[in-house]
Amino acid sequence: MPKFDSEFDLEFNNDFNETALLPEGLHDTLGREAEYQAEIVEKLRQCFASFGYERVSPPLLEFEESLLSGPGKEQSRNMFRVMDPVTQRMMAVRNDMTGQVARIARSRLANAPRPLRLSYSGDVLRVRGTQLRPEREFKQAGIELIGTNSSESYVEVILLARDVLATVGVENASIDLTMPLLVPAICRGLGLDKNTSKSVRQALNAKDIGALDNLTGDIGEISRKLLSAAGAADKAVDIIGALTLPEEAQNIFNEVVVLLQRLEKVAPELRITVDPGEYTGFEYHTGLCFSIFVMGVRGELGRGGRYLVGDAGNGNESEPATGFSLYLDSLMRALPEMMELKYIYCPYDTDMKVLNRLRKEGYRTICGLEAVKNEIAEAERLNCRHIWRTDKVIEILRG
């Protein structure tokens, strides 16, 4: 407990603590953690570029109607809003970058040749966190493949997700495939009313076996089988493949089978699971989707899938897109620890040529700004493990 010389000191300290307090879900990222995160983002960007994805950098705020178009429609309740004092129009802070990339594709890059490959990274801000992701601000990085509905686009995106994770040291990720349109297609094919369809979808999404046990008829049998199918891809294919599904739903399942066969051929080492009832977070998607998980890491590392760019319902043309986003807060928890940085204390008036040489050798030079009596003690005070003395690098042994 610190000692205060006066009541003024205590009051000053309390005032400082109040001004340093951050809102729930927001935090400062300092020192090595901030540097490590920046290093990881750069590695992600370079990997995206190696696959031919061109970087775009949209603004943090946009007019509200722009962020709420296309994929952003489902994000409305989780956006911070502010009045623009210049135009007197409502603006919103992005809580996901996918919609911004979609806007760029249909406007600034409308005449660019398709398929269009774009990558991005930046901060996003949300009104509230979730149980698995309490952070309200975090970095997002990802890619979008726009202008093709080829099944091979799923393969490219998933393989890129695998490679970009391997680039930063994550080797044990698993891909969880989901079909957010499967259950609605089944319900339509069976002629169920809207309320029943909604209840079935919510029960499967929540893994609510009690609610599913109360369902009778074909939808009861099918929904319980779908719930039991969640897990390893081979098991899911066997269980769902044995069901008699309406045509639209069968076509969705067939697409999953084709994708799994293709991935088995080109990437047999991938760990793939299937969850046929999951749809939370995929409300705006129009095709197959996936989440990325690592055992022992809270929250998914990322999400991806097929969606539409543009608002076809307003008389405008839309185009298919497939992509994924990585969430840096979860990703950082899955990474190996950062290698220790080599800080070296260089006493006052160390030769500039020596300093340049040490920096080229990977040392981070902490230069003394004035002469001190005990240079080793000063180096230790500044958390340096090395010191430049008598024309050589000396490691400081800690007792």
Secondary structure, 3 states (H helix, E strand, C coil): CCCCCCHHHHHHHHHHHHHHCCCCCCCCCCHHHHHHHHHHHHHHHHHHHHCCCEECCCCCEEEHHHHCCHHHHHHHHHCCEEECCCCCCEEEECCCCHHHHHHHHHCCCCCCCCCEEEEEEEEEECCCCCCCCCCCEEEEEEEEEECCCCHHHHHHHHHHHHHHHHHCCCCCEEEEEECCCHHHHHHHHCCCCHHHHHHHHHHHHHCCHHHHHCCCHHHHHHHHHHHHHCEEHHHHHHHHHCCCCCHHHHHHHHHHHHHHHHHHHHCCCCEEEEECCCCCCCCCCCCCEEEEEECCCCCCCEEEEEEEECCHHHCCCCEEEEEEEEEHHHHHHHCCCCCCCCEEEECCCCCHHHHHHHHHCCCEEEECCCCCCCHHHHHHHCCCCEEEECCEEEECCCC
